[in-house]
Amino acid sequence: MFDLSQHFATRLRRLVTPQAEPIPGTAQVPNSAGGYAWAVDKWVRLDRFLVLGSEGGTYYIRERALTRENAAAVAECVAEDGVRVVRRVAEVSASGRAPKNDPALFVLAMCAGVGDDATRAAALAALPEVARTATHLFHWLHFVRAFRGWGRGVRSAVAKWYTDKSPEALAYQMLKYPSRDGWAHRDALRLAHPKAPTGTHDLLFRYATKGWEGALEVQGADREQVARVEAVQALRTMQSPAEAARVISVYGLTREMVPTHMLTHAAVWEALLDRMPLGAMIRNLGVMSKVGLLAPASDAARTVVARLSDQDAIRKARVHPVAVLAAMKTYAQGRGVKGAGRWTPVSQVVDALDGAFYLSFANAPTTGKRVMLALDVSGSMVAPVLGMDYLSCREASAAMALVTAASEPNHRFVAFTKGSYPSMWSRTHGSMYDTGLSPLAISPRQRLDDVVKATSNLPFGGTDCALPMVEALKRRWAVDAFLVFTDNETWAGAIHPSQALREYRERTGIAAKLVVVAMASNKFSIADPEDAGMLDVVGFDSAAPSVIGAFVGS
């Protein structure tokens, strides 16, 4: 008998469909790699964009096209329920769940420009919550011009951003972030025309618009803030590093307030380190080592290690795991990504960065379930994370997977690799493509930079995200949850992942679940939206491990 049902069936459990074809009877769509997957709905797309952004594009789609696709999805969400979009933007931004705040600022600008009256009002009211720094404000001002002009609403929102801040907080923002993206405080203040609520506000407004000479005309300003502005002015012409360090310590100045010629001295950096924000400290570890401040067994190194070990401080500062991972990779290699900076890494600092990576995630529960972590290391996963050329999706996904592995002791690591790569399993499932599944010898007990190196050197073939379920069934592995870290651009397989999971469930009797951790802000998913045992999670979301734990343990 010629079995026609092998090519078409309505009972999916009997159907085996190559990933290069859509499963009959489903709403699968072609992905960017030529395979078929499900399109996520616009609200999932919104979450992916808020966390992952579109900077740098992906392996298959350029930045411009990816941004336009995401913006179109956001516009649909705004049209359906703009106030809900604003709430989501504020939630993701304020909680520090995204590596960068620019996507949130962009979406907030869209809401302020293309939404209905209620949406516009909500977006403008949320501006201080999302634009927490002057840099954020300047980015938002740049974005909002793409969607609307300077009406009364924008002027009032910007004016309120300035006038609602305390004199101390406003002085800090204006001195630390004088300009960005072609915008300066002078431009924003002249367009918004805020009415100064205090003498100190008036002083700072005049300082930004008319310079220090114009600001001296103001009466009734707080002497402490006047002295801080004077200190910043004096630093510009100061030549003594020791004197500059004293001024920095007395007035609590930041690196941005210090002229460049002073930033080559260890004494200056020592003074800055005393009150340096945690995020800034992480970004400047290489410079502090280069000037000789950070050295083995030094007081500065002990200070840095102590601060990187403080979970409450990490959470409060909204330090994102990806920022820590990027800093660790750069610092450990002893050279900057750009420029000629070289330094000798301090091993204790590298270890502390490793620990800070885990501390920067929300606490994930231990479920006791049997978990398989499958990493997509294909060519498309070499795309940069959020435009950071020195950190790939492949590397970052391996680090993200370690967080789940640290809380789930019953785990197994595998990677999708080239079929000819020496491995326990390759080309045993009937695929015509050069696909394989290899055991991955990594552990949460290893330092992250070693794990990154191990995954960076793996040979890749076609992506077949069904392999974890296929091999688990063939080798009778008991697995409660399959976690696949991928960009969902899967195409090289003889069976779809959703079909392989259903077959695994039926033949083993285990109600296994599938969690797809999306590493790109595209519109695809290998998870069947009609299956309650499959979940889409946004990669690089600091809340992802706790969400995964709750789903796997339920």
C-alpha positions as CSV (number, residue, x, y, z in Angstrom):
1,M,0.0,0.0,0.0
2,F,1.2,3.5,-0.8
3,D,0.6,5.4,2.4
4,L,-0.9,8.7,1.3
5,S,-1.5,9.7,5.0
6,Q,2.2,10.2,5.5
7,H,1.9,13.3,3.4
8,F,-1.3,14.7,4.8
9,A,-3.3,14.0,8.0
10,T,-5.7,16.0,10.2
11,R,-4.5,14.2,13.4
12,L,-1.2,15.9,14.1
13,R,0.1,13.1,16.2
14,R,0.3,11.0,13.0
15,L,1.8,13.7,10.9
16,V,5.5,14.2,10.2
17,T,6.1,17.4,8.2
18,P,9.5,18.7,7.2
19,Q,10.3,22.1,8.6
20,A,10.6,23.5,5.1
21,E,6.9,22.9,4.7
22,P,3.9,24.2,6.8
23,I,2.0,21.7,9.0
24,P,-1.3,21.2,7.2
25,G,-4.3,22.7,9.0
26,T,-2.2,25.2,10.9
27,A,-1.5,28.9,10.6
28,Q,2.2,28.5,10.1
29,V,4.0,31.1,8.0
30,P,7.4,31.2,6.3
31,N,10.2,32.5,8.4
32,S,13.2,34.5,7.2
33,A,15.4,31.3,6.7
34,G,13.0,29.5,4.5
35,G,11.4,27.2,7.1
36,Y,7.9,27.5,8.6
37,A,6.9,28.6,12.1
38,W,4.1,30.3,13.8
39,A,3.7,34.1,13.8
40,V,3.5,35.5,17.3
41,D,0.8,37.9,18.0
42,K,1.4,41.7,18.1
43,W,1.5,41.8,22.0
44,V,4.3,39.2,22.1
45,R,6.0,41.1,19.3
46,L,5.7,44.3,21.5
47,D,7.4,42.5,24.4
48,R,10.2,41.2,22.2
49,F,10.9,44.7,20.8
50,L,10.9,46.3,24.2
51,V,13.5,43.8,25.5
52,L,15.5,42.9,22.4
53,G,15.1,46.0,20.2
54,S,16.1,45.9,16.6
55,E,19.5,47.5,16.7
56,G,21.9,45.8,14.3
57,G,19.1,43.6,12.8
58,T,19.5,39.8,12.7
59,Y,21.4,37.4,10.5
60,Y,18.5,37.2,8.1
61,I,17.0,40.7,8.2
62,R,18.6,44.1,8.3
63,E,18.1,46.7,11.0
64,R,15.9,49.0,8.9
65,A,13.5,46.2,7.9
66,L,13.4,44.7,11.4
67,T,12.7,48.1,12.9
68,R,9.9,48.8,10.4
69,E,8.3,45.4,11.1
70,N,8.4,45.9,14.8
71,A,7.1,49.4,14.5
72,A,4.2,48.2,12.4
73,A,3.3,45.6,15.2
74,V,3.6,48.3,17.8
75,A,1.3,50.6,15.8
76,E,-1.3,47.8,15.8
77,C,-1.1,47.4,19.5
78,V,-1.4,51.2,20.0
79,A,-4.5,51.2,17.7
80,E,-6.1,48.4,19.7
81,D,-5.3,49.6,23.3
82,G,-2.8,52.4,23.5
83,V,-3.1,52.8,27.2
84,R,-2.2,49.2,27.7
85,V,0.9,49.7,25.6
86,V,2.0,52.7,27.8
87,R,1.5,50.6,30.9
88,R,3.7,47.8,29.4
89,V,6.4,50.2,28.4
90,A,6.5,51.7,31.9
91,E,6.6,48.3,33.5
92,V,9.4,46.9,31.4
93,S,11.5,50.1,31.6
94,A,11.0,50.8,35.3
95,S,11.8,47.2,36.3
96,G,15.1,47.2,34.3
97,R,14.1,44.1,32.4
98,A,15.6,45.3,29.1
99,P,19.3,45.7,28.4
100,K,18.6,49.1,26.8
101,N,15.9,51.7,27.4
102,D,15.8,53.1,23.8
103,P,13.1,50.7,22.5
104,A,10.8,51.8,25.4
105,L,11.5,55.4,24.7
106,F,10.7,54.9,21.0
107,V,7.4,53.1,21.7
108,L,6.5,55.8,24.3
109,A,7.2,58.5,21.6
110,M,4.9,56.5,19.2
111,C,2.2,56.5,21.7
112,A,2.5,60.2,22.3
113,G,2.3,60.8,18.5
114,V,0.0,58.3,16.9
115,G,-2.3,57.2,19.8
116,D,-5.8,58.5,20.6
117,D,-6.3,61.3,23.2
118,A,-6.2,58.9,26.1
119,T,-3.0,57.2,24.9
120,R,-1.3,60.5,24.3
121,A,-2.1,61.7,27.7
122,A,-1.0,58.5,29.3
123,A,2.3,58.5,27.3
124,L,3.1,62.1,28.3
125,A,2.3,61.4,31.9
126,A,4.6,58.4,31.9
127,L,7.6,60.3,30.5
128,P,9.4,60.8,33.9
129,E,9.0,57.1,34.7
130,V,10.5,55.9,31.5
131,A,12.9,58.8,30.8
132,R,14.6,58.7,34.2
133,T,17.8,60.5,33.1
134,A,18.5,63.5,30.9
135,T,20.0,61.1,28.3
136,H,16.7,59.3,28.2
137,L,14.9,62.6,27.8
138,F,17.1,63.6,24.9
139,H,16.5,60.3,23.2
140,W,12.8,60.6,23.6
141,L,12.9,64.2,22.2
142,H,14.7,62.8,19.1
143,F,12.2,60.0,18.7
144,V,9.0,62.0,19.3
145,R,9.8,64.4,16.4
146,A,9.3,61.4,14.1
147,F,5.6,61.2,15.1
148,R,4.4,64.7,16.1
149,G,5.4,68.3,16.6
150,W,5.9,70.4,19.7
151,G,2.3,70.9,20.9
152,R,1.1,72.0,24.3
153,G,1.2,68.4,25.6
154,V,4.8,67.8,24.8
155,R,5.9,71.2,26.1
156,S,4.0,70.6,29.4
157,A,5.5,67.1,29.7
158,V,9.0,68.3,29.2
159,A,8.6,71.2,31.5
160,K,7.2,68.9,34.2
161,W,10.2,66.6,33.7
162,Y,12.4,69.5,34.9
163,T,10.2,71.2,37.5
164,D,9.2,68.1,39.4
165,K,12.8,67.2,40.2
166,S,14.4,68.3,43.4
167,P,17.1,71.0,43.1
168,E,19.7,68.4,43.9
169,A,18.4,65.8,41.4
170,L,18.1,68.4,38.7
171,A,21.6,69.7,39.2
172,Y,22.9,66.1,39.0
173,Q,21.1,65.4,35.7
174,M,22.0,68.7,34.1
175,L,25.7,68.5,35.0
176,K,26.1,64.8,34.3
177,Y,24.3,64.8,31.0
178,P,24.6,68.2,29.3
179,S,23.8,67.0,25.8
180,R,23.1,63.9,23.7
181,D,21.8,63.1,20.2
182,G,22.1,66.7,19.0
183,W,20.0,67.9,21.9
184,A,21.1,69.9,24.9
185,H,19.2,71.2,28.0
186,R,19.3,74.7,26.3
187,D,17.2,73.3,23.4
188,A,14.7,71.5,25.6
189,L,14.2,74.4,28.0
190,R,13.8,77.0,25.2
191,L,11.1,74.9,23.7
192,A,9.3,73.9,26.9
193,H,9.5,77.3,28.7
194,P,9.2,75.8,32.2
195,K,8.5,78.1,35.1
196,A,11.2,77.7,37.8
197,P,9.6,76.6,41.1
198,T,12.7,77.5,43.2
199,G,15.6,79.8,43.0
200,T,17.9,76.8,42.4
201,H,15.8,75.7,39.4
202,D,16.0,79.2,38.0
203,L,19.8,79.1,38.5
204,L,20.1,75.8,36.6
205,F,17.8,76.9,33.8
206,R,19.8,80.1,33.3
207,Y,23.1,78.1,33.5
208,A,21.9,75.8,30.7
209,T,20.5,78.6,28.5
210,K,22.7,81.6,29.2
211,G,25.9,80.1,30.6
212,W,27.5,80.6,34.0
213,E,27.6,84.4,33.8
214,G,23.9,84.6,33.2
215,A,23.2,82.2,36.1
216,L,25.1,84.4,38.6
217,E,22.3,87.0,38.4
218,V,19.9,84.6,40.2
219,Q,19.1,85.2,43.8
220,G,17.9,82.7,46.4
221,A,19.5,79.6,45.0
222,D,20.7,76.8,47.2
223,R,24.3,77.4,48.1
224,E,25.3,73.7,47.9
225,Q,24.1,73.4,44.3
226,V,25.7,76.7,43.4
227,A,29.0,75.4,44.8
228,R,28.6,72.2,42.8
229,V,28.2,74.1,39.5
230,E,31.2,76.3,40.4
231,A,33.2,73.1,41.1
232,V,32.4,71.8,37.7
233,Q,33.4,75.1,36.1
234,A,36.7,75.1,38.0
235,L,37.6,71.6,37.0
236,R,37.7,72.6,33.3
237,T,40.9,74.6,33.9
238,M,42.4,72.7,36.7
239,Q,45.8,71.0,36.1
240,S,46.6,69.3,39.4
241,P,45.2,65.7,39.7
242,A,45.4,65.8,43.5
243,E,43.3,69.1,43.6
244,A,40.8,67.7,41.1
245,A,40.5,64.5,43.2
246,R,39.7,66.7,46.2
247,V,37.1,68.7,44.4
248,I,35.5,65.5,43.1
249,S,35.3,64.0,46.6
250,V,33.9,67.1,48.3
251,Y,31.2,67.8,45.7
252,G,30.4,64.2,44.7
253,L,31.1,64.8,41.0
254,T,30.8,62.0,38.3
255,R,33.1,61.0,35.5
256,E,31.0,63.0,32.9
257,M,31.7,66.2,34.9
258,V,35.4,65.7,34.7
259,P,37.5,67.0,31.7
260,T,39.1,64.4,29.6
261,H,42.7,65.4,30.4
262,M,42.1,64.5,34.1
263,L,40.8,61.0,33.3
264,T,44.3,59.5,32.9
265,H,45.2,59.8,36.6
266,A,44.6,57.1,39.2
267,A,44.0,59.6,42.0
268,V,41.1,61.1,40.0
269,W,39.5,57.7,39.4
270,E,39.9,56.8,43.1
271,A,37.9,59.9,44.0
272,L,35.3,59.0,41.4
273,L,35.0,55.4,42.6
274,D,33.9,56.5,46.0
275,R,30.4,57.5,44.8
276,M,30.4,56.1,41.3
277,P,27.0,54.6,40.3
278,L,27.2,50.8,39.9
279,G,26.4,50.8,36.2
280,A,29.1,53.3,35.5
281,M,31.6,51.4,37.6
282,I,31.0,48.2,35.6
283,R,31.5,50.1,32.3
284,N,34.8,51.7,33.5
285,L,36.6,48.7,35.0
286,G,39.0,48.5,32.1
287,V,39.9,52.2,32.4
288,M,40.5,52.0,36.1
289,S,42.8,49.0,35.6
290,K,44.6,50.8,32.7
291,V,45.5,53.8,34.9
292,G,46.7,51.5,37.7
293,L,43.9,52.0,40.2
294,L,42.6,48.4,40.0
295,A,45.3,46.0,40.9
296,P,45.5,42.6,42.7
297,A,44.9,43.0,46.5
298,S,44.3,46.8,46.1
299,D,41.7,48.7,48.2
300,A,40.0,49.7,44.9
301,A,39.7,46.0,43.8
302,R,38.2,45.1,47.2
303,T,35.7,47.9,46.9
304,V,34.7,46.8,43.4
305,V,34.3,43.2,44.4
306,A,32.2,44.1,47.4
307,R,29.9,46.2,45.3
308,L,29.5,43.6,42.6
309,S,28.5,41.1,45.4
310,D,25.7,43.2,46.7
311,Q,22.5,41.9,45.1
312,D,20.3,44.6,46.6
313,A,22.5,47.3,45.1
314,I,22.5,45.5,41.7
315,R,18.7,45.4,41.6
316,K,18.3,48.9,42.8
317,A,20.7,50.2,40.1
318,R,18.8,48.2,37.4
319,V,22.0,46.6,36.2
320,H,21.0,44.3,33.4
321,P,22.6,40.8,33.0
322,V,23.6,41.5,29.5
323,A,25.5,44.6,30.6
324,V,27.4,42.5,33.1
325,L,28.1,39.8,30.6
326,A,29.4,42.3,28.0
327,A,31.6,44.0,30.7
328,M,33.0,40.7,31.8
329,K,33.8,39.6,28.3
330,T,35.6,42.9,27.5
331,Y,37.3,43.2,30.9
332,A,38.6,39.6,30.9
333,Q,40.2,39.9,27.5
334,G,42.3,42.9,28.7
335,R,41.5,45.3,25.9
336,G,38.7,47.5,24.7
337,V,36.4,46.9,21.8
338,K,37.4,50.2,20.2
339,G,40.6,52.1,20.6
340,A,44.0,51.0,21.8
341,G,43.2,50.5,25.5
342,R,45.0,47.6,27.2
343,W,45.1,46.5,30.8
344,T,45.8,43.5,33.0
345,P,42.6,42.0,34.3
346,V,42.3,41.4,38.1
347,S,41.1,37.9,38.5
348,Q,39.0,38.7,41.6
349,V,37.1,41.3,39.6
350,V,36.4,38.9,36.8
351,D,35.1,36.4,39.4
352,A,33.0,39.1,40.9
353,L,31.5,40.0,37.5
354,D,30.7,36.3,37.0
355,G,28.8,36.3,40.3
356,A,27.1,39.6,39.6
357,F,25.6,38.1,36.4
358,Y,23.6,35.6,38.4
359,L,22.7,38.2,41.0
360,S,21.2,40.5,38.4
361,F,18.4,38.1,37.6
362,A,15.2,37.8,39.6
363,N,15.3,34.8,41.9
364,A,14.3,31.7,40.0
365,P,12.6,28.8,41.8
366,T,14.0,25.3,41.9
367,T,11.4,23.0,40.5
368,G,13.3,19.7,40.7
369,K,12.1,18.9,37.2
370,R,14.3,17.1,34.6
371,V,15.3,19.8,32.1
372,M,17.1,19.7,28.8
373,L,18.7,23.0,27.7
374,A,19.3,23.2,24.0
375,L,21.3,26.0,22.5
376,D,21.0,27.2,18.9
377,V,24.6,27.9,17.8
378,S,23.9,28.2,14.1
379,G,25.2,30.9,11.8
380,S,22.2,33.1,12.4
381,M,23.0,33.2,16.1
382,V,26.3,35.0,15.5
383,A,24.3,38.1,15.0
384,P,25.2,40.8,17.7
385,V,23.1,41.4,20.8
386,L,21.4,44.8,20.6
387,G,24.0,46.1,18.2
388,M,27.0,45.1,20.4
389,D,29.4,43.6,17.9
390,Y,31.6,42.1,20.6
391,L,28.7,39.9,22.0
392,S,26.7,37.5,19.9
393,C,23.3,36.0,20.5
394,R,25.0,32.6,20.6
395,E,27.3,33.6,23.5
396,A,24.6,35.5,25.4
397,S,22.1,32.6,25.1
398,A,24.6,30.2,26.6
399,A,25.0,32.5,29.6
400,M,21.3,32.9,29.9
401,A,20.8,29.1,29.9
402,L,23.3,28.8,32.8
403,V,21.0,30.8,35.0
404,T,18.3,28.1,34.7
405,A,20.9,25.4,35.0
406,A,22.1,26.9,38.3
407,S,18.6,26.6,39.8
408,E,17.7,23.2,38.2
409,P,20.3,20.5,39.2
410,N,18.6,17.9,37.0
411,H,19.7,19.4,33.7
412,R,21.3,18.3,30.5
413,F,23.1,20.7,28.1
414,V,23.0,20.1,24.3
415,A,23.7,22.2,21.2
416,F,22.6,22.1,17.6
417,T,25.8,21.6,15.7
418,K,27.1,20.4,12.4
419,G,26.1,16.8,11.7
420,S,29.7,15.8,10.9
421,Y,30.9,17.3,14.2
422,P,32.2,14.5,16.5
423,S,29.2,14.0,18.8
424,M,27.1,11.3,20.3
425,W,24.1,12.1,18.0
426,S,24.2,13.3,14.5
427,R,22.0,12.7,11.4
428,T,20.2,9.8,13.0
429,H,16.6,11.2,12.6
430,G,16.3,11.0,8.8
431,S,17.2,14.5,7.9
432,M,18.8,15.3,4.6
433,Y,20.6,18.3,6.1
434,D,23.9,18.5,7.9
435,T,22.3,18.8,11.3
436,G,23.4,17.3,14.6
437,L,22.9,17.5,18.3
438,S,26.0,17.5,20.5
439,P,26.4,17.2,24.2
440,L,27.7,20.4,25.7
441,A,30.2,20.2,28.6
442,I,29.4,23.4,30.3
443,S,28.3,24.0,33.9
444,P,27.1,26.9,36.1
445,R,30.3,26.1,38.2
446,Q,32.4,27.4,35.3
447,R,33.2,31.0,34.8
448,L,31.1,32.7,32.2
449,D,34.0,33.8,30.0
450,D,35.1,30.1,29.7
451,V,31.5,29.1,28.8
452,V,31.4,31.9,26.2
453,K,34.7,30.6,24.6
454,A,33.4,27.0,24.6
455,T,30.2,27.9,22.7
456,S,31.9,30.4,20.3
457,N,34.0,27.7,18.8
458,L,31.3,25.1,18.0
459,P,30.8,24.2,14.3
460,F,27.2,24.8,13.1
461,G,25.0,23.3,10.5
462,G,21.4,23.7,9.7
463,T,19.1,24.4,12.6
464,D,16.8,21.6,13.6
465,C,15.0,22.5,16.8
466,A,13.2,19.2,16.9
467,L,16.3,17.2,17.7
468,P,16.1,17.5,21.5
469,M,12.7,15.7,21.5
470,V,13.7,13.3,18.8
471,E,16.9,12.2,20.6
472,A,15.3,12.1,24.0
473,L,12.6,9.8,22.7
474,K,15.1,7.6,20.9
475,R,17.4,7.3,23.9
476,R,14.6,7.0,26.4
477,W,15.7,10.1,28.4
478,A,13.1,11.3,30.9
479,V,12.6,15.0,30.3
480,D,10.0,17.2,31.9
481,A,10.9,20.4,30.0
482,F,12.8,21.2,26.9
483,L,14.2,24.7,26.8
484,V,15.3,25.8,23.3
485,F,17.3,29.0,23.0
486,T,16.9,30.1,19.4
487,D,16.1,32.9,17.0
488,N,13.2,30.7,15.7
489,E,14.7,30.7,12.2
490,T,14.6,26.9,12.1
491,W,14.3,25.1,8.8
492,A,16.6,22.0,8.5
493,G,14.6,19.1,9.9
494,A,12.4,16.2,8.9
495,I,9.8,17.0,11.6
496,H,8.6,20.2,13.2
497,P,9.5,20.7,16.9
498,S,5.8,20.8,18.0
499,Q,5.2,17.4,16.3
500,A,8.3,15.9,17.9
501,L,7.1,17.1,21.3
502,R,3.7,15.6,20.9
503,E,5.2,12.3,19.8
504,Y,7.5,12.3,22.8
505,R,4.5,12.9,25.1
506,E,2.5,10.1,23.6
507,R,5.2,7.5,23.6
508,T,6.7,8.2,27.0
509,G,3.6,9.2,29.0
510,I,5.5,12.3,30.2
511,A,3.6,15.6,30.0
512,A,6.7,17.3,28.7
513,K,6.7,21.1,28.1
514,L,8.6,23.2,25.6
515,V,9.9,26.7,26.4
516,V,11.1,28.7,23.4
517,V,13.5,31.4,24.5
518,A,13.5,33.9,21.7
519,M,16.8,35.6,21.0
520,A,15.7,38.0,18.3
521,S,12.8,40.4,18.0
522,N,11.3,38.8,14.9
523,K,7.8,37.6,14.5
524,F,8.3,33.8,14.6
525,S,8.0,31.0,17.1
526,I,8.4,27.3,16.9
527,A,5.9,26.9,19.8
528,D,2.4,26.1,18.8
529,P,0.1,28.8,20.3
530,E,-2.7,26.3,20.6
531,D,-0.7,24.1,23.0
532,A,-0.8,25.1,26.6
533,G,2.4,23.1,27.3
534,M,4.4,25.4,25.1
535,L,5.6,28.8,26.1
536,D,7.4,31.7,24.4
537,V,9.8,33.7,26.5
538,V,11.8,36.8,25.5
539,G,15.5,36.2,25.7
540,F,17.7,38.7,27.7
541,D,14.7,39.6,29.9
542,S,16.0,39.6,33.5
543,A,12.7,38.1,34.6
544,A,12.9,35.2,32.1
545,P,14.4,32.6,34.5
546,S,11.7,33.1,37.1
547,V,8.9,33.0,34.4
548,I,10.5,29.8,33.1
549,G,10.7,28.3,36.5
550,A,7.0,29.0,37.3
551,F,5.9,27.5,34.0
552,V,8.0,24.4,34.3
553,G,7.0,23.8,37.9
554,S,3.3,24.3,37.3
